[in-house]
Amino acid sequence: MTPGGAGVQHHEADTAGSVGTARPAGPSPANDAFEATAGQVLAGYLNTRCGDFLRSLRLYGESGSDTAAAEEAASALRCSARRIGGSLHTFRVLLDPAWADQLRTELGWLSGTLAQEYACTARLHRLVSALARLSGAGAAGAAAVPRARTNGEGAEGGKAGPGPESGAEPGSGASAAPGALTVGASRAGALLERQLTLARTRAHSAALQALGSSRFHAVADAVAVLASEVPLAPVAGAPAAEILAAPQSAAERRLLDAVSVLPLARAAHPYNAEALIHGLSTPSDGDTQDAPWHQVRLLLRLHRYAQEIRHVGGAPDPVLADAGRALDRHRDAAEAAAAAANAARTPRIAPATAYALGVLHADQRHEVEAARYEFLQIWQRRAATAP
């Protein structure tokens, strides 16, 4: 059965139609949005995003063994789920609160479950490329380090080459040939590939299990119903100009408050090594340092989604989009550094392998630092152009 069950067959191509009895048709961008009610604007946005969600779900189910098509459809599916969930969160006052909270939780579960497999693949590719770069091997060295497998070979019970976690490494002190990885870097790449491929395989199995569960079908059906009937609160009947500004301002205020607690003064100095302070601490201490930045990333996303709803048909703020990409790079680097540190904790690995993983971890933490510096530059540009 196609993932989503009967829900996918309802309103799949209806991305701009009416939303049943819950609201009249949403205003077009050509009309004056201030003449519409808040419920019309919000329901029109949700209708479009639900159509995107159902369409992406159908494409994901039809992708079969085409991994590129599946990844593209899953990315679009997660994007739609995030926008629907963010809208339910920010504009909760306009909706049935209990219903909005439940659907938002379920959409978050779905998006997170589907994201894990592709996150492991991207993380492995990032770390392999960094190892090649740090070894001075370039493209030839990148090819020498095992890459993420797409056919599942060796992912479950199969052999993935020599065990990098056991025994000494003959010749680990010898110089590597030009264009080749050192023994330590090569075995570090093999260890990372084994661990992340296993994590990706488990994430893939979890995603398949989730897509076949009754919980997922309930989410798909709820989104299909949402495309035709939005449970609006009485206050949603007020003009959009009077109602939508308050939730959006609250989302922006939460973002500004979160940014205000970031160590931006420290991040203003490149190569300040702030991101390396907890390099040898426990994983929880490192997470504590990155957590405020991750929180800003989530709040920035909610603020951008709120702007999309209030300014229907308007162009997105390029500064906020750039800031979001910088924080995405921050998250990717932080997670890659954590993966390198986790690999370095593997028992009985050889010193050369541990050294390569330590250098890799430091490199990714410097990437974290660079992303923070980039975010600061973008944020200062926004402050300079703010009215």
C-alpha positions as CSV (number, residue, x, y, z in Angstrom):
1,M,0.0,0.0,0.0
2,T,1.2,3.5,-0.7
3,P,2.3,5.2,2.5
4,G,-0.5,7.2,4.0
5,G,-3.4,4.9,3.0
6,A,-6.6,6.5,2.0
7,G,-5.6,9.9,3.2
8,V,-3.2,10.4,0.3
9,Q,-6.0,10.0,-2.2
10,H,-7.9,12.9,-0.8
11,H,-7.0,16.5,-1.9
12,E,-3.6,15.3,-3.2
13,A,-3.6,17.8,-6.1
14,D,-5.8,20.4,-4.3
15,T,-3.3,23.0,-3.3
16,A,-5.3,26.1,-3.8
17,G,-8.9,25.1,-3.5
18,S,-11.5,25.9,-0.9
19,V,-11.2,24.5,2.6
20,G,-14.7,23.2,3.1
21,T,-17.1,24.7,5.6
22,A,-14.3,25.8,8.0
23,R,-13.4,28.8,5.9
24,P,-14.1,30.4,2.5
25,A,-11.5,30.3,-0.1
26,G,-8.2,32.0,0.9
27,P,-7.3,35.3,-0.5
28,S,-5.1,35.4,-3.5
29,P,-1.8,37.4,-3.4
30,A,-3.4,39.9,-5.8
31,N,-6.1,40.7,-3.3
32,D,-5.7,42.9,-0.3
33,A,-4.8,40.5,2.5
34,F,-6.0,42.9,5.1
35,E,-9.6,42.4,3.9
36,A,-9.5,38.7,4.7
37,T,-10.0,37.2,8.1
38,A,-7.2,35.6,10.1
39,G,-8.8,32.2,9.6
40,Q,-8.9,32.6,5.9
41,V,-5.2,33.5,5.6
42,L,-4.1,30.7,8.0
43,A,-6.4,28.1,6.4
44,G,-5.3,29.0,2.9
45,Y,-1.6,28.6,3.9
46,L,-2.3,25.2,5.6
47,N,-4.3,24.1,2.6
48,T,-1.3,24.7,0.3
49,R,1.2,23.0,2.7
50,C,-1.1,20.0,3.2
51,G,-1.3,19.6,-0.6
52,D,2.5,19.7,-0.7
53,F,2.7,17.1,2.1
54,L,0.4,14.6,0.4
55,R,2.0,15.1,-3.0
56,S,5.4,14.4,-1.5
57,L,4.1,11.4,0.3
58,R,2.8,9.9,-2.9
59,L,6.1,10.6,-4.7
60,Y,8.0,9.0,-1.8
61,G,5.8,5.9,-2.0
62,E,6.3,5.7,-5.8
63,S,10.1,6.2,-5.7
64,G,10.8,2.5,-5.1
65,S,14.5,1.7,-5.4
66,D,15.3,5.2,-6.8
67,T,17.3,6.5,-3.8
68,A,17.7,10.0,-5.3
69,A,14.0,10.4,-5.9
70,A,13.2,9.0,-2.4
71,E,15.6,11.4,-0.8
72,E,14.1,14.4,-2.7
73,A,10.6,13.3,-1.9
74,A,11.5,12.8,1.8
75,S,13.1,16.2,2.0
76,A,10.0,17.9,0.5
77,L,7.8,15.8,2.9
78,R,9.8,17.0,5.9
79,C,9.7,20.6,4.7
80,S,6.0,20.5,4.5
81,A,5.6,18.8,7.8
82,R,7.8,21.4,9.5
83,R,5.8,24.3,8.0
84,I,2.5,22.8,9.0
85,G,3.8,22.1,12.5
86,G,5.4,25.5,12.9
87,S,2.2,27.2,11.8
88,L,0.2,25.2,14.4
89,H,2.6,26.3,17.0
90,T,2.9,30.0,16.3
91,F,-0.8,30.5,15.5
92,R,-2.1,28.1,18.1
93,V,-4.4,30.9,19.4
94,L,-6.4,30.8,16.2
95,L,-7.0,27.0,16.3
96,D,-8.3,24.3,18.6
97,P,-5.4,24.1,21.0
98,A,-5.6,20.4,21.9
99,W,-5.9,19.4,18.2
100,A,-3.1,21.7,17.2
101,D,-0.7,20.4,19.9
102,Q,-1.4,16.7,19.0
103,L,-1.0,17.1,15.3
104,R,2.2,19.2,15.7
105,T,3.7,16.5,18.0
106,E,2.9,13.8,15.4
107,L,4.3,15.8,12.5
108,G,7.5,16.4,14.5
109,W,7.8,12.6,15.1
110,L,7.4,11.9,11.4
111,S,9.8,14.5,10.3
112,G,12.5,13.4,12.8
113,T,12.1,9.8,11.9
114,L,12.5,10.4,8.2
115,A,15.5,12.7,8.7
116,Q,17.7,10.3,10.5
117,E,18.7,8.1,7.6
118,Y,19.7,11.0,5.3
119,A,21.4,12.8,8.2
120,C,23.7,9.7,8.7
121,T,24.5,9.6,5.0
122,A,25.4,13.3,4.8
123,R,27.4,13.1,8.0
124,L,29.5,10.2,6.7
125,H,30.2,12.0,3.4
126,R,31.2,15.2,5.3
127,L,33.6,13.4,7.6
128,V,35.1,11.3,4.8
129,S,35.7,14.5,2.8
130,A,37.2,16.2,5.8
131,L,39.6,13.3,6.4
132,A,40.8,13.5,2.8
133,R,41.2,17.3,3.0
134,L,43.1,17.1,6.3
135,S,45.4,14.4,4.9
136,G,46.3,16.5,1.8
137,A,45.0,13.7,-0.3
138,G,42.3,15.5,-2.2
139,A,40.0,13.6,-4.5
140,A,42.3,10.6,-4.6
141,G,42.3,10.3,-0.8
142,A,38.5,10.7,-0.6
143,A,38.1,7.8,-3.0
144,A,40.4,5.7,-0.7
145,V,38.2,6.1,2.3
146,P,35.1,3.9,2.3
147,R,32.0,5.8,1.3
148,A,28.4,5.3,2.4
149,R,27.0,2.3,0.6
150,T,23.7,2.7,-1.2
151,N,22.9,-1.0,-1.8
152,G,23.1,-2.0,1.9
153,E,26.1,-4.3,1.3
154,G,27.9,-5.0,4.6
155,A,25.3,-3.0,6.6
156,E,23.8,-5.9,8.4
157,G,26.1,-8.6,9.4
158,G,28.4,-8.3,6.4
159,K,32.1,-7.6,6.6
160,A,33.2,-4.1,5.9
161,G,36.9,-4.7,5.6
162,P,39.6,-4.9,8.2
163,G,38.4,-4.1,11.7
164,P,39.7,-0.7,12.5
165,E,39.0,-1.1,16.2
166,S,41.4,-3.9,16.9
167,G,45.1,-4.5,16.8
168,A,48.1,-2.3,16.1
169,E,48.6,-0.6,12.8
170,P,51.8,-1.6,11.0
171,G,53.6,1.3,9.4
172,S,51.4,3.9,11.2
173,G,54.4,6.1,11.7
174,A,55.5,5.9,8.0
175,S,54.8,8.8,5.6
176,A,51.9,8.3,3.3
177,A,52.5,8.3,-0.4
178,P,51.5,11.5,-2.3
179,G,47.7,11.5,-3.0
180,A,47.0,8.8,-0.4
181,L,45.6,8.9,3.1
182,T,47.7,8.0,6.0
183,V,47.0,4.7,7.7
184,G,45.5,6.4,10.7
185,A,43.1,8.5,8.5
186,S,42.2,5.6,6.4
187,R,41.3,3.4,9.3
188,A,39.5,6.3,11.0
189,G,37.4,6.6,7.8
190,A,36.7,2.9,7.9
191,L,35.6,3.0,11.5
192,L,33.3,6.0,10.9
193,E,31.9,4.3,7.9
194,R,31.1,1.2,9.9
195,Q,29.4,3.1,12.7
196,L,27.5,5.5,10.6
197,T,26.4,2.9,8.0
198,L,25.0,0.8,10.9
199,A,23.2,3.9,12.3
200,R,21.9,4.7,8.8
201,T,20.6,1.1,8.4
202,R,18.8,1.2,11.7
203,A,17.3,4.6,10.8
204,H,16.2,3.2,7.5
205,S,14.5,0.3,9.2
206,A,12.9,2.6,11.7
207,A,11.6,4.8,8.9
208,L,10.1,1.8,7.0
209,Q,8.5,0.6,10.2
210,A,7.1,4.1,10.9
211,L,5.7,4.4,7.4
212,G,3.8,1.1,7.8
213,S,2.5,1.9,11.3
214,S,-1.1,2.9,12.2
215,R,0.4,6.0,13.8
216,F,1.7,7.2,10.5
217,H,-1.5,6.5,8.6
218,A,-3.4,8.5,11.3
219,V,-1.0,11.4,10.7
220,A,-1.5,11.2,6.9
221,D,-5.3,11.1,7.3
222,A,-5.2,14.0,9.7
223,V,-3.3,16.1,7.2
224,A,-5.7,15.1,4.4
225,V,-8.6,16.3,6.6
226,L,-6.7,19.5,7.4
227,A,-6.6,20.3,3.7
228,S,-10.4,20.5,3.7
229,E,-11.4,21.4,7.2
230,V,-9.4,23.6,9.7
231,P,-10.7,23.7,13.3
232,L,-10.6,27.4,13.8
233,A,-11.2,29.2,17.0
234,P,-13.8,32.0,17.2
235,V,-11.1,34.7,17.3
236,A,-10.0,33.6,13.8
237,G,-13.0,35.4,12.4
238,A,-11.4,38.8,13.1
239,P,-9.5,40.7,10.4
240,A,-6.1,39.3,9.6
241,A,-4.5,42.8,10.1
242,E,-5.6,42.8,13.7
243,I,-4.9,39.2,14.7
244,L,-1.9,37.8,12.8
245,A,0.6,40.5,13.9
246,A,0.5,39.5,17.6
247,P,1.6,35.8,17.1
248,Q,4.2,36.8,14.6
249,S,5.6,39.5,16.9
250,A,5.7,36.9,19.7
251,A,7.7,34.5,17.5
252,E,10.1,37.3,16.6
253,R,10.5,38.3,20.3
254,R,11.3,34.8,21.3
255,L,14.0,34.7,18.6
256,L,15.5,38.0,19.6
257,D,15.6,36.9,23.3
258,A,17.4,33.7,22.3
259,V,19.9,35.5,20.2
260,S,20.6,38.0,23.0
261,V,22.0,35.2,25.2
262,L,24.4,33.9,22.6
263,P,28.1,34.7,23.1
264,L,28.1,36.9,20.0
265,A,31.0,39.1,21.3
266,R,33.2,36.0,21.5
267,A,32.0,34.8,18.1
268,A,33.0,38.2,16.6
269,H,36.6,37.2,16.7
270,P,37.6,34.5,14.1
271,Y,39.7,31.6,15.3
272,N,38.8,32.3,19.0
273,A,38.7,28.5,19.8
274,E,35.5,29.0,21.8
275,A,34.0,25.9,20.1
276,L,36.9,23.8,21.4
277,I,36.6,24.6,25.1
278,H,34.6,21.4,25.8
279,G,36.5,19.3,23.3
280,L,37.7,16.8,26.0
281,S,34.6,17.0,28.2
282,T,31.7,14.6,28.4
283,P,29.2,14.6,25.5
284,S,26.6,16.4,27.7
285,D,28.9,19.3,28.3
286,G,29.5,19.8,24.6
287,D,25.8,19.6,23.9
288,T,25.3,22.3,26.5
289,Q,27.5,24.7,24.6
290,D,25.8,24.1,21.3
291,A,22.2,23.9,22.6
292,P,21.6,27.7,22.6
293,W,22.6,27.9,19.0
294,H,20.4,25.0,18.1
295,Q,17.5,26.7,19.9
296,V,18.1,29.9,17.9
297,R,18.0,27.8,14.7
298,L,14.6,26.4,15.6
299,L,13.2,29.8,16.6
300,L,14.5,31.4,13.4
301,R,12.7,28.8,11.4
302,L,9.4,29.5,13.3
303,H,9.8,33.2,12.7
304,R,10.4,32.6,8.9
305,Y,7.3,30.4,8.7
306,A,5.2,33.1,10.5
307,Q,6.4,35.7,8.0
308,E,5.3,33.4,5.2
309,I,1.8,33.3,6.6
310,R,1.4,36.9,7.3
311,H,2.9,38.1,4.0
312,V,1.2,35.8,1.6
313,G,2.8,35.8,-1.8
314,G,5.7,38.0,-0.6
315,A,9.4,37.3,-1.2
316,P,11.2,35.6,1.8
317,D,13.6,37.7,3.8
318,P,17.0,36.9,2.2
319,V,18.9,37.8,5.4
320,L,16.8,35.4,7.5
321,A,17.3,32.7,4.9
322,D,21.1,33.3,5.0
323,A,21.1,33.2,8.8
324,G,19.2,29.9,8.7
325,R,21.7,28.3,6.3
326,A,24.6,29.4,8.6
327,L,22.9,27.8,11.6
328,D,22.2,24.7,9.5
329,R,26.0,24.5,8.9
330,H,26.5,25.0,12.6
331,R,24.3,22.0,13.4
332,D,25.9,19.8,10.7
333,A,29.4,20.5,12.0
334,A,28.5,20.0,15.6
335,E,26.8,16.6,14.8
336,A,29.8,15.6,12.7
337,A,32.2,16.5,15.5
338,A,30.1,14.5,17.9
339,A,30.3,11.5,15.6
340,A,34.1,11.8,15.4
341,A,34.3,12.0,19.2
342,N,32.0,9.0,19.6
343,A,34.2,7.0,17.2
344,A,37.3,8.0,19.1
345,R,35.8,6.4,22.3
346,T,35.7,3.0,20.6
347,P,37.8,0.6,22.8
348,R,41.1,-0.7,21.7
349,I,41.7,1.5,18.7
350,A,45.2,2.1,17.6
351,P,46.9,5.4,18.5
352,A,47.2,6.6,14.9
353,T,43.4,6.0,14.4
354,A,42.6,7.9,17.6
355,Y,44.9,10.8,16.6
356,A,43.2,11.1,13.2
357,L,39.8,11.1,14.8
358,G,41.0,13.8,17.3
359,V,42.2,16.0,14.4
360,L,39.0,15.4,12.6
361,H,37.0,16.4,15.7
362,A,39.0,19.6,16.1
363,D,38.4,20.4,12.5
364,Q,34.7,20.1,12.8
365,R,34.6,22.2,15.9
366,H,36.5,24.9,14.0
367,E,33.7,24.6,11.4
368,V,31.2,25.2,14.2
369,E,33.2,28.3,15.2
370,A,33.2,29.5,11.6
371,A,29.4,29.0,11.3
372,R,28.9,31.1,14.4
373,Y,31.1,33.9,13.0
374,E,29.2,33.8,9.8
375,F,25.9,34.0,11.6
376,L,27.1,37.0,13.5
377,Q,28.0,38.8,10.3
378,I,24.6,38.1,8.8
379,W,22.8,39.1,12.0
380,Q,24.7,42.4,12.2
381,R,23.7,43.1,8.6
382,R,20.0,42.5,9.5
383,A,20.3,44.8,12.5
384,A,21.8,47.5,10.3
385,T,18.9,47.3,7.8
386,A,16.1,46.9,10.4
387,P,13.6,49.8,10.5
